[in-house]
Amino acid sequence: MSKLYIVPTPIGNLNDMTFRAIEVLKNADLILAEDTRTSGKLLKHFDIATPAQSHHMHNEHKTLEGLINKLKSGTVIALISDAGTPAISDPGFLLTRAAIENNIEVECLPGATAFVPALVNSGLPNDKFVFEGFLPVKKGRQTRLTQLAEEPRTMVFYESPHKLLKTLTDFCAYFGEDRPVSVSRELTKLYEETVRGSAQEVLEHYTQKPPKGEIVVVVGGKK
């Protein structure tokens, strides 16, 4: 039976890989990887010899029809991203939607994703929250920030190191310098760090100490 598996992979620490994820990747006919070089290290570590091909934001539209035809013919495909759960700020949505539209079974395994530990670790309310992913870089950024300034729930963002200061500066301007913020970086890795404080305090910290690594920013909602 054809099937599309969505398989989370560790966001840093390889010990977070699940036994089931390894089993699915070993038994699949084909692995779709965001970057075969990055994923190749993971597959080699767990002795997974399944053939892999690249599937990323620059080619997913072009390869979609061919992959659906493979699935229709009985191929079992496992989709992974460089880290975390596919389709969460990573490729995966288009293929998942197309598979469902073609009555192909889709199963997503539970596993690693960066925003959950960052949210829980922030100390901010997490009974209700919104995941925003990456903010628009230019077009629509001001509009989105203006809208989010009124959001009462805790907000979660992904950000790159070289854009963190700009984003924190924007948070001070749109949300207020006193808005509580928690920045987690390099989660599950050797230099994992979480810095908590007001938007202004966290901005000052990273102004003095430029950030490195993968970053999740958690912001308290408007009271």
Residue pairs with C-beta under 8 A, 6 or more apart in sequence:
1 74
1 76
1 105
2 71
2 72
2 73
2 74
2 75
2 76
2 104
2 105
3 71
3 76
3 77
3 104
3 105
3 106
3 107
4 71
4 77
4 78
4 79
4 95
4 96
4 99
4 104
4 105
4 106
4 107
5 24
5 28
5 76
5 77
5 78
5 79
5 106
5 107
5 108
5 109
6 79
6 85
6 86
6 87
6 92
6 96
6 106
6 107
6 108
6 109
7 21
7 24
7 25
7 78
7 79
7 80
7 86
7 109
7 111
8 18
8 21
8 80
8 84
8 85
8 86
8 109
8 110
8 111
8 112
8 113
9 17
9 21
9 39
9 42
9 80
9 81
9 82
9 83
9 84
9 111
9 112
10 16
10 17
10 42
10 83
10 112
10 188
11 83
11 84
11 112
11 113
11 114
11 187
11 188
11 214
12 83
12 186
12 187
12 188
12 189
12 192
12 214
13 188
13 189
14 42
14 45
16 111
16 112
16 188
17 42
17 46
18 109
18 110
18 111
20 109
21 109
21 111
22 46
22 48
24 78
24 109
25 31
25 43
25 46
25 48
25 50
25 78
25 80
26 48
26 49
26 50
27 50
27 76
28 50
28 76
28 77
28 78
29 50
29 51
29 75
29 76
29 77
30 50
30 51
30 52
30 53
30 70
30 75
30 76
30 77
30 78
31 39
31 43
31 48
31 50
31 51
31 52
31 53
31 77
31 78
31 79
31 80
32 52
32 53
32 54
32 55
32 67
32 77
32 78
32 79
32 80
32 95
33 39
33 40
33 52
33 53
33 54
33 55
33 80
33 81
33 82
34 54
34 55
34 56
34 80
34 81
34 82
34 86
34 90
34 91
35 54
35 56
35 82
36 52
36 53
36 54
38 82
39 52
39 80
39 82
40 52
42 48
42 80
43 49
43 50
43 52
50 78
55 63
55 67
55 79
55 91
55 95
56 91
57 91
60 91
60 94
60 95
61 94
64 94
64 95
64 98
67 77
67 95
67 98
68 98
68 99
68 102
68 104
70 77
71 77
71 99
71 102
71 104
72 102
72 104
79 86
79 92
79 95
79 96
80 86
81 90
81 91
81 92
82 90
83 112
83 114
83 214
84 90
84 112
84 113
84 114
85 108
85 111
85 112
85 113
86 92
87 93
87 96
88 113
88 115
88 131
88 133
89 133
89 134
89 158
96 106
99 105
99 106
100 106
112 188
114 158
114 184
114 187
114 214
114 216
115 131
115 156
115 158
115 216
117 184
117 187
117 188
118 156
118 182
118 184
118 187
118 194
118 216
118 218
119 126
119 129
119 154
119 156
119 216
119 218
120 126
121 182
121 184
121 194
122 154
122 182
122 184
122 194
122 196
122 218
123 182
123 196
124 154
124 180
124 182
124 218
124 219
124 220
125 153
125 154
125 220
125 221
126 154
128 153
128 154
129 153
129 154
129 155
129 156
130 151
130 153
130 154
130 155
130 156
131 156
132 144
132 148
132 155
132 156
132 157
133 157
133 158
134 157
134 158
134 159
135 141
135 144
135 145
135 157
135 159
135 167
135 170
136 144
137 163
141 170
145 170
145 174
145 175
146 174
148 155
148 174
148 175
149 174
149 175
149 222
150 222
151 221
151 222
152 221
152 222
152 223
153 221
154 218
154 219
154 220
154 221
155 218
155 219
155 221
156 216
156 217
156 218
156 219
157 167
157 216
157 217
157 218
157 219
158 215
158 216
158 217
159 167
159 215
159 216
159 217
160 215
161 185
161 210
161 211
161 212
161 213
161 215
164 183
164 206
164 211
164 215
164 217
165 203
165 206
165 207
167 217
168 181
168 183
168 199
168 202
168 203
168 206
168 217
169 203
171 179
171 181
171 199
171 203
171 219
172 179
172 199
172 200
172 203
175 199
175 219
175 222
176 199
177 198
177 199
177 200
178 198
178 199
178 200
179 198
179 199
179 219
179 220
180 196
180 197
180 198
180 199
180 219
180 220
181 196
181 197
181 198
181 199
181 202
181 217
181 218
181 219
181 220
182 194
182 195
182 196
182 202
182 217
182 218
182 219
183 194
183 195
183 196
183 202
183 206
183 211
183 215
183 216
183 217
183 218
184 192
184 193
184 194
184 215
184 216
184 218
185 192
185 193
185 194
185 211
185 212
185 213
185 214
185 215
185 216
186 192
186 193
186 212
186 213
186 214
187 214
187 216
189 213
191 212
191 213
195 202
195 205
195 206
196 202
197 205
199 219
